[in-house]
Amino acid sequence: MPDQITYNAAISACEKGGQWPLALTLMSLLPEARVVPDRITYSAAISACEKGGQWQKALDLLSLMPEARVVPNQITYSAAISACEKGGQWQLALTLLSRMPQAGVMPDEIAYSAAISACEKGGQWQLALILLSRMPAVRVVPNQISYNAAISACSKGGQWQLALDLLSLMPEARLVPNHITYSAAMSACEKGGQWQLALKLLSLMPEARVVPDQITYSAAISACSKGAQWQLALNLLSKMRGVRVVPNQISYNAAISACEKGKQWQLALSLLSSMRIVRVIPNTVSYNAAISACGKGRQWQLALSLLSSMPDMRLTPDVLTYISAMSACEKGGQLQLAVSLLSGVPDPLLVARTEGSASWR
C-alpha cells in the first residue's frame, strides 16, 4: 500500500511537472488511504500551486496545516510567499513574511527574495528596498536573486540611479551580477532615458564575465529606441547575429520602434519583413510600430496595407493599431478614410478617450 513517502514523492513529481490539480487530487486522497500528511507533503503541494499561479489554493493549504498539527517551516512559507508574488498579491506576501517570526519560523534569503519579487511585481520599489536593507539586521544575507529583484523593482519604478547603485554594491556583498542583473539595470536606464548608460553596461558585461543574451541586447536596443538612436539600435541588432545571439520578437520590436521614432519607415518595413525570414513571428506590437512609422513617413497606403494584412497573420488589431492607421491617413490628407476606420475599432468609446492623448501630427 502507498505510504506517506510514496504520496510525498508523487506530489513532488506533480509539483516539478507543473501539475497542481493532480497534486491537490493526491492530497484529497490521503484520508481515504489513511496516510497522514507531513510538512513535506504540504510544502510540495503548496509549491505545486505556486508554480501553477494558484495563490489562493496555496494559502488555503497553509491555513489547513495547524488543523493537521503540521508546523510550517521556511520552505513552506517561502513557497506560499512566492505563490502570492506570482499572483501579484504583494500585500499578502508581506503579511506572510511578517507572520513567520510569530510562528517561530525565521525568514531566510529565499523568503525575503520572494517578498522583494512580490513588491517588484506590484510596483512597490520603496518597499523592495526596505526589505533588502532590513535583511542584514535580521542576520539574513542577501543573495543574487534578492538584488536582482530589487534592481528590477527600481527599474519598474523608473529609479535608474538606485538600480545602478544596487548593481555597484553587489561586488562589496561578494555577489556576482548575472545577465538578469544587467538586463534589469539596462531596463532601468531605458526607462530613465539613459541610453548611453545602457550601452555602457552592455560593454562592461564581457569584462564581468557575463555573456549578453537576448534579454540584455533587447534591453539595450529598447534604450536606444527611447533615445531616438535608430542607427545604434540597428547596429546592436546586427551585432547579435555576429555573437551568435538570435534576435527574438522583443529585439525586433524594439528596433522597429527605433526606426519609427527616427522616421525611417523603409527600414521599419524591412525589419518587419525580415522577421518572417528568420522565423521570428511578428505580433501586434511589431505591426503597430511599422504602421506608425509609415504614418510618420506619410505613407498612408502602406499603413492601410499593413492593417489589412494582420488577419492573415492571425493578429487582431488593437486600439493603438487603428489610431496609428488613422493618423497615417490624416497625415496623408485622407480624412474620409481616417473617419471610416472608426467603424472597425472594437471599442469606439475607448478610441474617444484616447483621441485626446493621441498625437495626430
C-alpha positions in Angstrom: 0.0 0.0 0.0 1.2 3.6 -0.7 2.5 5.3 2.4 3.5 8.8 3.3 6.8 8.6 1.5 5.1 7.4 -1.7 2.5 10.1 -1.7 5.1 12.8 -1.0 7.2 11.6 -3.9 4.2 11.6 -6.2 3.1 15.1 -5.1 6.6 16.3 -5.6 6.6 14.8 -9.1 3.4 16.7 -9.9 4.9 19.9 -8.5 8.0 19.6 -10.7 5.8 18.7 -13.7 3.6 21.8 -13.1 0.5 19.6 -12.4 -1.0 21.4 -9.5 -4.5 19.9 -10.0 -3.1 16.4 -9.7 -1.1 17.4 -6.6 -4.3 18.6 -4.9 -6.1 15.4 -6.0 -3.4 13.3 -4.3 -3.8 15.5 -1.2 -7.5 14.8 -1.2 -6.9 11.0 -1.4 -4.8 10.9 1.8 -7.6 10.5 4.4 -9.1 7.6 2.4 -5.6 6.0 2.2 -5.1 6.6 5.9 -2.0 8.5 5.2 -1.1 11.4 7.5 0.3 14.4 5.6 3.5 15.9 7.0 5.5 19.1 6.4 7.0 17.7 3.1 3.5 16.8 1.8 2.2 20.3 2.4 5.3 22.0 1.1 5.2 20.1 -2.1 1.5 20.7 -2.7 1.9 24.5 -1.9 4.9 24.6 -4.3 2.8 22.9 -7.0 0.1 25.6 -6.5 2.8 28.3 -6.6 4.1 27.1 -9.9 0.6 27.0 -11.3 -0.1 30.6 -10.2 -2.8 29.4 -7.7 -2.0 31.7 -4.8 -5.5 31.2 -3.2 -5.1 27.5 -3.1 -1.6 27.8 -1.7 -2.8 29.9 1.1 -5.7 27.5 1.8 -3.2 24.7 2.2 -1.1 26.8 4.5 -4.1 27.6 6.7 -5.0 23.9 7.0 -1.6 22.9 8.4 -2.4 23.9 12.1 -5.6 21.7 12.0 -3.5 18.8 10.7 -1.0 19.6 13.5 1.8 20.2 11.0 4.1 23.1 11.7 5.1 25.2 8.6 8.8 25.8 8.0 10.9 28.2 5.9 10.3 26.1 2.8 6.5 26.1 3.3 6.3 29.9 3.9 8.7 30.7 1.1 6.6 28.7 -1.4 3.4 30.5 -0.2 5.1 33.9 -0.4 6.3 33.0 -3.9 2.7 32.0 -4.9 1.5 35.4 -3.7 4.3 37.0 -5.8 3.3 35.2 -8.9 -0.4 36.2 -8.3 0.5 39.9 -7.9 -0.5 39.8 -4.2 2.4 41.8 -2.7 0.4 42.8 0.4 -0.3 39.1 1.3 3.3 38.3 0.6 4.5 40.9 3.1 1.8 39.7 5.6 3.2 36.1 5.4 6.7 37.4 5.8 5.8 39.3 8.9 3.9 36.3 10.4 6.9 34.0 10.1 8.7 35.1 13.3 5.4 34.9 15.2 5.0 31.3 14.1 8.6 30.6 15.3 10.0 30.4 11.8 12.8 32.9 10.9 12.7 34.1 7.3 15.6 33.2 5.2 17.0 34.7 2.0 14.5 32.7 -0.1 11.5 34.1 1.8 12.9 37.6 1.6 13.8 37.3 -2.1 10.2 36.1 -2.9 8.8 39.0 -0.9 11.0 41.5 -2.7 10.0 40.0 -6.0 6.3 40.4 -5.0 7.0 44.1 -4.3 8.7 44.4 -7.7 5.7 42.9 -9.5 3.4 45.2 -7.5 5.4 48.3 -8.4 6.4 48.9 -4.8 10.1 49.8 -5.3 10.3 51.6 -1.9 9.2 48.5 0.0 11.5 46.3 -2.1 14.5 48.5 -1.0 13.3 48.5 2.7 13.2 44.7 2.7 16.6 44.4 1.1 18.1 46.9 3.6 16.4 45.0 6.5 17.9 41.6 5.7 21.4 42.1 7.3 19.7 43.4 10.5 17.9 40.0 10.9 21.1 38.1 10.0 19.9 37.2 6.6 22.5 37.6 3.8 21.0 39.0 0.6 21.8 36.8 -2.5 21.9 37.4 -6.2 18.1 36.8 -6.5 17.4 39.4 -3.8 19.5 42.1 -5.6 18.1 41.2 -9.0 14.5 41.6 -7.7 15.3 44.9 -6.0 17.1 46.2 -9.2 14.1 45.1 -11.2 11.8 46.9 -8.8 13.8 50.1 -9.2 13.6 49.7 -13.0 9.8 49.4 -12.9 9.7 52.4 -10.7 11.8 54.5 -13.0 14.6 54.8 -10.4 17.6 54.2 -12.7 20.1 55.8 -10.3 19.1 53.5 -7.5 19.2 50.5 -9.8 22.8 51.4 -10.7 23.7 51.9 -7.1 22.5 48.4 -6.2 24.4 47.0 -9.1 27.6 48.7 -7.8 27.0 47.3 -4.3 26.9 43.7 -5.4 30.7 43.2 -5.6 31.0 44.6 -2.0 28.5 42.0 -0.9 30.6 39.3 -2.7 27.8 38.7 -5.2 28.4 38.3 -9.0 25.9 40.1 -11.2 24.4 37.8 -14.0 22.6 38.6 -17.2 19.3 39.1 -15.3 21.0 41.7 -13.1 22.4 43.6 -16.1 19.1 43.3 -18.1 17.2 44.8 -15.2 19.7 47.6 -14.8 19.7 48.4 -18.5 15.9 48.4 -18.5 16.0 51.0 -15.7 18.4 53.1 -17.8 16.0 52.7 -20.7 13.0 53.9 -18.7 15.1 56.9 -17.5 16.1 57.9 -21.0 19.7 57.0 -20.2 20.6 55.1 -23.4 24.3 55.9 -23.1 24.5 54.2 -19.7 22.6 51.2 -21.0 25.2 50.8 -23.7 28.0 51.2 -21.2 26.5 48.4 -19.1 26.3 46.2 -22.2 30.0 46.9 -22.9 31.0 46.1 -19.3 29.4 42.6 -19.4 32.3 40.7 -21.0 34.7 42.2 -18.5 32.5 40.9 -15.7 32.5 37.5 -17.5 28.7 37.7 -18.2 27.7 36.8 -21.7 25.0 39.1 -23.1 21.8 37.2 -24.2 18.6 38.1 -26.0 17.2 39.9 -22.9 20.2 42.1 -22.4 20.5 43.0 -26.1 16.8 43.7 -26.3 17.0 46.0 -23.2 19.9 47.9 -24.9 18.0 48.2 -28.2 14.9 49.5 -26.3 17.1 52.1 -24.6 18.4 53.3 -28.0 14.8 53.3 -29.3 13.7 55.5 -26.4 16.6 57.8 -27.0 15.8 58.1 -30.8 19.1 56.4 -31.7 17.8 54.2 -34.5 21.3 53.7 -36.0 22.7 52.4 -32.8 19.6 50.2 -32.4 20.2 48.6 -35.8 23.9 48.2 -35.1 23.0 46.2 -31.9 20.5 44.1 -33.8 23.1 43.1 -36.4 25.8 42.6 -33.8 23.6 40.0 -32.1 23.9 37.7 -35.1 27.7 38.2 -35.0 28.0 37.0 -31.5 25.6 34.1 -32.1 22.7 35.6 -30.1 19.5 35.0 -32.0 17.3 38.2 -32.0 13.8 37.5 -30.8 10.4 39.2 -31.1 11.3 41.8 -28.4 14.6 42.6 -30.1 12.9 43.2 -33.5 10.0 45.2 -32.0 12.4 47.5 -30.2 14.4 48.0 -33.4 11.3 48.7 -35.5 10.1 51.2 -32.8 13.6 52.9 -33.0 13.1 53.2 -36.8 9.6 54.6 -36.2 10.9 57.2 -33.8 13.7 58.1 -36.3 11.1 58.4 -39.2 12.8 55.6 -41.1 9.7 53.9 -42.5 11.6 52.0 -45.2 13.9 50.4 -42.5 10.9 49.6 -40.3 9.2 47.7 -43.1 12.4 45.9 -44.0 12.8 44.7 -40.4 9.1 43.6 -40.3 9.5 41.5 -43.5 12.9 40.1 -42.3 11.3 38.7 -39.2 9.5 36.1 -41.1 12.7 35.1 -43.0 14.5 34.4 -39.7 11.4 32.7 -38.3 10.5 35.3 -35.7 6.7 35.7 -35.7 5.6 39.4 -35.7 3.0 40.4 -33.2 0.6 43.3 -32.9 3.4 45.5 -31.3 5.5 44.8 -34.4 2.7 45.9 -36.8 1.8 48.9 -34.6 5.3 50.3 -34.7 5.6 49.7 -38.5 2.2 51.3 -39.2 3.2 54.3 -37.1 6.5 54.5 -39.0 4.5 54.6 -42.3 2.3 57.3 -40.8 5.3 59.5 -40.0 6.6 58.9 -43.5 3.2 60.0 -44.9 2.8 56.5 -46.5 -0.8 56.0 -45.7 -1.3 53.4 -48.4 1.4 51.2 -46.9 -0.1 51.8 -43.4 -3.5 50.5 -44.6 -1.9 47.6 -46.4 -0.2 46.5 -43.2 -3.5 46.9 -41.3 -5.4 44.8 -43.8 -2.7 42.1 -43.8 -2.9 41.5 -40.0 -5.8 39.0 -40.1 -3.7 36.8 -42.5 -1.0 36.7 -39.8 -3.7 35.7 -37.3 -3.3 39.1 -35.5 -6.1 41.2 -34.2 -5.6 45.0 -34.5 -6.0 46.8 -31.2 -6.9 50.4 -30.4 -3.3 51.6 -31.0 -3.2 49.9 -34.4 -6.3 51.9 -35.5 -5.1 55.1 -34.1 -1.7 54.7 -35.9 -3.6 53.9 -39.2 -6.0 56.8 -38.8 -3.0 59.1 -38.0 -1.3 57.9 -41.2 -4.5 58.7 -43.3 -4.8 62.1 -41.6 -1.2 63.0 -42.4 -1.7 61.9 -46.0 -4.8 64.2 -46.3 -7.2 61.2 -46.3 -9.6 62.4 -43.6 -12.5 60.5 -45.0 -10.5 57.2 -44.8 -9.4 58.1 -41.3 -13.0 58.5 -40.2 -14.1 55.3 -42.0 -11.5 53.3 -40.0 -13.5 54.1 -36.8 -16.1 51.6 -37.9 -13.6 48.8 -37.5 -12.4 49.8 -34.0 -13.6 47.2 -31.4 -14.4 49.8 -28.8 -15.2 53.3 -30.2 -15.6 54.6 -26.7 -12.0 53.7 -25.9 -10.9 55.5 -29.1 -12.9 58.5 -28.0 -11.0 58.5 -24.7 -7.6 58.1 -26.4 -8.2 60.7 -29.1 -7.3 63.5 -26.7 -3.9 61.9 -25.9 -3.2 60.7 -29.4 -0.8 62.9 -31.2 -2.2 63.4 -34.7 0.6 65.4 -36.3 
